[in-house]
Amino acid sequence: MELFEINIEQLYTNLIQLFVAFILPIFTAWEREAESRSAGLRTFPLVSMAACSFTLLAMTMFDDPSAQARIVGGIVTGIGFIGGGAILKDKSNVTGTSTAAAIWATGAVGIAVGLGRLEIAVALSVMTFITFKLIGRVKEEVE
């Protein structure tokens, strides 16, 4: 067995999945960047691609579903930690919670792509973007 055995068909499939994981969070990333939030055009695609990569590795390297589930659980925990860094508290004012939630949702997009559940990834990406654009306007009207 060689150190690096490359299955070209698998490489092609993985590159497509990683590209989808890169593209889907772009609209949310653009919106966060336009609002000058702590996370933006670099963070969201990176979170999604990393989550997709770890999921692909878990699904292809381990046959045991419980091992796969533990890895996915670790991804969710790690992304929560990253999102926690977006939350800032200043006296009685807390900011960044919606950005943190979007980072977490973006991780779920990457996991869904890695699991081959494109319908979930697309729906979650669209709904996250709509939450910021439409519901954000409603919030501004209420305030």
C-alpha positions in Angstrom: 0.0 0.0 0.0 1.3 3.4 -1.0 1.4 6.3 1.4 -1.0 8.3 -0.7 -3.5 6.3 -2.8 -5.7 8.8 -4.7 -9.0 7.6 -6.0 -9.7 10.2 -8.8 -13.5 9.5 -8.7 -13.6 10.0 -5.0 -11.5 13.1 -5.3 -13.9 14.6 -7.8 -16.9 13.8 -5.6 -15.2 15.3 -2.5 -14.2 18.4 -4.4 -17.8 18.9 -5.6 -19.1 18.5 -2.0 -16.5 20.9 -0.6 -17.4 23.4 -3.3 -21.1 23.2 -2.4 -20.2 23.6 1.2 -18.2 26.7 0.2 -20.9 28.3 -1.9 -24.0 27.7 0.2 -23.0 30.0 3.1 -21.8 32.8 0.9 -25.0 34.9 1.0 -25.2 34.8 4.8 -21.4 35.6 4.9 -22.0 38.5 2.5 -24.8 39.8 4.7 -22.8 39.6 7.9 -19.8 41.3 6.2 -22.1 44.1 4.9 -23.3 44.6 8.5 -19.7 44.8 9.7 -20.1 41.8 12.0 -17.2 39.9 13.6 -17.6 37.0 11.2 -18.1 37.3 7.5 -16.9 36.3 4.1 -14.0 34.2 5.3 -15.5 32.6 8.4 -18.7 31.2 7.1 -17.3 29.3 4.1 -14.4 28.0 6.2 -16.7 26.7 8.9 -18.9 25.0 6.4 -16.0 23.4 4.5 -14.3 22.2 7.6 -17.5 20.7 8.9 -18.1 19.0 5.6 -14.5 17.7 5.6 -14.7 16.2 9.0 -18.0 14.6 8.2 -16.6 13.1 5.0 -13.7 11.8 6.9 -15.9 10.3 9.6 -18.2 8.6 7.1 -15.4 7.2 5.0 -12.9 6.2 7.7 -15.2 4.6 10.2 -17.8 1.9 9.6 -19.1 2.1 13.1 -22.1 4.5 13.2 -21.4 5.4 16.9 -17.9 6.5 15.9 -19.3 8.6 13.1 -21.9 10.1 15.5 -19.1 11.0 18.0 -17.2 12.8 15.3 -20.2 14.7 14.1 -21.0 15.6 17.8 -17.4 16.9 18.1 -17.9 19.0 15.1 -21.1 20.5 16.6 -19.3 21.2 19.8 -16.3 22.8 18.1 -18.4 25.1 16.0 -20.3 26.1 19.1 -17.0 27.2 20.6 -16.1 29.2 17.5 -19.6 30.9 17.6 -19.0 31.7 21.3 -16.2 33.9 20.2 -18.6 36.1 18.2 -20.6 36.9 21.3 -19.6 40.1 23.2 -20.9 41.4 26.5 -20.6 45.0 27.5 -22.3 45.8 30.8 -25.9 44.9 30.2 -25.6 44.8 26.3 -24.9 41.5 24.6 -24.1 41.4 20.9 -23.2 38.7 18.4 -25.7 36.0 19.4 -27.3 35.9 15.9 -23.9 35.8 14.2 -22.9 32.9 16.6 -26.2 31.1 15.7 -25.5 31.6 12.0 -22.0 30.1 12.5 -23.6 27.1 14.1 -26.2 26.8 11.3 -23.4 27.1 8.8 -21.6 24.2 10.4 -24.9 22.2 10.0 -24.8 23.1 6.3 -21.4 21.6 6.0 -22.4 18.5 7.9 -25.5 18.1 5.7 -23.4 18.4 2.6 -20.9 15.9 3.9 -23.7 13.5 4.6 -25.1 14.0 1.1 -28.2 15.8 2.4 -28.2 18.6 -0.1 -31.9 19.5 0.4 -31.2 20.2 4.1 -28.1 22.2 3.4 -29.9 24.4 0.8 -33.0 24.9 2.9 -30.9 25.8 6.0 -28.7 28.2 3.9 -31.7 30.0 2.4 -33.6 30.1 5.8 -30.5 31.6 7.6 -30.2 34.3 4.9 -33.9 35.1 5.1 -33.7 35.3 8.8 -31.1 38.0 8.6 -32.6 39.9 5.7 -36.4 39.8 6.3 -36.7 39.1 10.0 -33.9 41.6 10.6 -36.0 44.3 8.9 -39.0 43.3 11.1 -36.7 43.6 14.2 -35.6 47.1 13.1 -39.3 48.2 12.8 -40.1 46.9 16.3 -37.2 48.6 18.0 
